[in-house]
């Protein structure tokens, strides 16, 4: 990961396979997600937990919470 504050936005949208399962079960009834071919996975096995993620995948990019932004601000000040 880029930093210890990295927070992947994919993990809280319908990009997440587990959220897709929850949404299908909620909308159509429990157990339907499996019938639709959706399956739950462990977060560590998810594509979005991979080290290929970049700062653009982070909720905090460009904010005051971002260590990179903080470093840039102190350089220009």
C-alpha positions as CSV (number, residue, x, y, z in Angstrom):
1,X,0.0,0.0,0.0
2,X,1.0,3.6,-0.5
3,X,0.7,4.5,3.2
4,X,-0.8,3.5,6.5
5,X,-3.8,5.8,6.0
6,X,-4.7,4.3,2.6
7,X,-8.4,3.7,2.4
8,X,-9.6,2.2,-0.8
9,X,-13.0,3.6,-2.0
10,X,-13.8,0.4,-3.9
11,X,-14.3,-1.3,-0.5
12,X,-17.4,0.8,0.3
13,X,-19.1,0.7,-3.1
14,X,-20.7,-1.9,-5.2
15,X,-17.3,-2.7,-6.6
16,X,-16.8,-4.9,-3.5
17,X,-18.0,-8.5,-4.1
18,X,-19.2,-8.8,-0.5
19,X,-21.3,-5.7,-0.9
20,X,-22.7,-7.0,-4.1
21,X,-23.8,-10.2,-2.2
22,X,-25.4,-8.2,0.6
23,X,-27.3,-6.0,-1.9
24,X,-28.6,-8.9,-3.9
25,X,-29.7,-10.7,-0.8
26,X,-31.4,-7.6,0.6
27,X,-33.1,-6.8,-2.7
28,X,-34.2,-10.3,-3.7
29,X,-34.1,-12.4,-0.6
30,X,-31.5,-14.3,1.4
31,X,-29.5,-16.9,-0.6
32,X,-30.3,-15.4,-4.0
33,X,-26.8,-13.9,-4.4
34,X,-25.4,-17.4,-4.6
35,X,-28.0,-18.4,-7.2
36,X,-26.9,-15.4,-9.2
37,X,-23.3,-16.5,-9.2
38,X,-22.1,-14.0,-6.7
39,X,-19.8,-15.2,-3.9
40,X,-18.2,-13.8,-0.9
41,X,-14.4,-13.5,-0.6
42,X,-11.9,-12.7,2.1
43,X,-10.8,-9.0,1.9
44,X,-7.2,-10.0,1.7
45,X,-8.0,-12.0,-1.5
46,X,-9.8,-9.1,-3.2
47,X,-8.4,-7.4,-6.2
48,X,-8.8,-4.0,-4.5
49,X,-6.6,-5.1,-1.6
50,X,-3.8,-5.7,-4.0
51,X,-0.7,-3.6,-4.0
52,X,-1.5,-2.4,-7.5
53,X,-3.9,0.2,-6.0
54,X,-2.6,3.7,-6.3
55,X,-3.3,7.0,-4.5
56,X,-6.2,7.6,-6.9
57,X,-8.0,4.7,-5.2
58,X,-7.8,6.4,-1.8
59,X,-10.6,8.4,-0.1
60,X,-8.0,10.7,1.4
61,X,-6.1,11.7,-1.8
62,X,-5.5,15.4,-1.8
63,X,-7.1,16.0,1.6
64,X,-5.5,17.2,4.9
65,X,-5.6,13.6,6.0
66,X,-3.2,12.6,3.2
67,X,0.4,12.4,4.3
68,X,1.6,13.2,0.7
69,X,-0.5,16.4,0.7
70,X,0.8,17.3,4.1
71,X,4.4,16.9,2.9
72,X,3.7,19.1,-0.2
73,X,2.1,21.8,1.9
74,X,5.1,22.0,4.3
75,X,7.5,22.2,1.3
76,X,5.6,25.2,-0.2
77,X,5.1,27.0,3.1
